[in-house]
Amino acid sequence: MSYAVEVNDLTVNFGALTAVDDVSLQVAYGEVVTLLGPNGAGKTTVVETLLGFRAPSSGTVRLHGLNPSAIIAKSSFAPAHCYNVAACGSP
């Protein structure tokens, strides 16, 4: 089966801190999913990794079968550090 989102054994570390530890999920096309958890559970880190703004420390992330970082590299999206257009210049 092909999935819209596929995450396998995702781990994201910030130095010695493990923000996301061994998360796996599959989201089918047309399915609606939410991430729930307390503050600091890693929800934002998972989404940032899905969007290609963070690299996984280990594991894989695929959107429509593609690596999110490869999708960004082929697009006109600003890099993750360019939230402020004035700091990075206009595209």
C-alpha positions as CSV (number, residue, x, y, z in Angstrom):
1,M,0.0,0.0,0.0
2,S,1.2,3.5,-0.8
3,Y,0.9,6.1,2.0
4,A,0.7,9.9,1.9
5,V,3.0,10.1,5.0
6,E,5.2,7.3,6.2
7,V,7.5,7.6,9.2
8,N,9.7,4.7,10.3
9,D,11.7,4.5,13.5
10,L,12.1,8.3,13.6
11,T,14.5,9.6,16.2
12,V,15.6,13.3,16.5
13,N,18.3,14.3,19.0
14,F,19.4,17.8,20.0
15,G,22.8,17.1,21.5
16,A,22.2,14.8,24.4
17,L,18.5,15.4,24.4
18,T,16.3,12.9,22.5
19,A,13.3,15.0,21.4
20,V,11.6,12.2,19.4
21,D,12.4,8.5,20.1
22,D,11.6,5.7,17.7
23,V,8.3,7.0,16.3
24,S,6.6,5.2,13.4
25,L,3.3,6.0,11.7
26,Q,1.6,5.7,8.3
27,V,-1.1,8.0,7.0
28,A,-3.2,6.8,4.1
29,Y,-4.4,9.1,1.4
30,G,-7.6,10.8,2.5
31,E,-7.0,10.0,6.2
32,V,-7.0,12.8,8.8
33,V,-4.6,12.4,11.7
34,T,-3.6,14.6,14.7
35,L,-0.6,14.5,17.0
36,L,-1.5,14.7,20.6
37,G,0.8,15.0,23.6
38,P,1.9,17.2,26.4
39,N,4.3,20.1,26.0
40,G,7.8,18.9,25.1
41,A,6.5,15.5,23.7
42,G,8.1,16.2,20.3
43,K,5.0,17.0,18.2
44,T,6.5,20.1,16.6
45,T,9.8,18.3,16.0
46,V,7.9,15.5,14.2
47,V,6.1,18.1,12.0
48,E,9.3,20.0,11.3
49,T,11.0,16.8,10.2
50,L,8.0,15.9,8.0
51,L,8.3,19.3,6.4
52,G,12.1,18.9,5.8
53,F,13.1,21.6,8.2
54,R,14.9,19.1,10.5
55,A,16.9,16.1,9.6
56,P,16.2,12.9,11.4
57,S,19.0,11.6,13.7
58,S,17.9,8.1,12.6
59,G,14.9,6.6,10.8
60,T,13.1,7.6,7.6
61,V,10.4,10.1,6.7
62,R,8.6,10.0,3.3
63,L,5.9,12.3,1.9
64,H,4.2,10.7,-1.2
65,G,7.2,8.3,-1.2
66,L,9.8,11.1,-1.3
67,N,12.3,12.5,1.2
68,P,11.0,15.9,2.3
69,S,14.5,17.4,2.1
70,A,14.7,16.4,-1.6
71,I,11.3,18.1,-2.2
72,I,12.5,21.3,-0.6
73,A,15.8,21.2,-2.6
74,K,13.8,21.1,-5.9
75,S,11.3,23.9,-4.9
76,S,11.4,27.6,-4.2
77,F,10.8,27.2,-0.4
78,A,13.0,29.3,1.9
79,P,15.4,27.3,4.1
80,A,14.3,26.7,7.6
81,H,16.5,29.5,9.0
82,C,14.8,32.0,6.8
83,Y,11.6,32.6,8.7
84,N,12.4,36.3,8.5
85,V,12.6,37.4,4.8
86,A,14.4,40.6,5.7
87,A,17.3,38.5,7.2
88,C,17.6,36.2,4.2
89,G,16.5,38.4,1.3
90,S,13.6,37.9,-1.0
91,P,13.3,34.7,-3.1
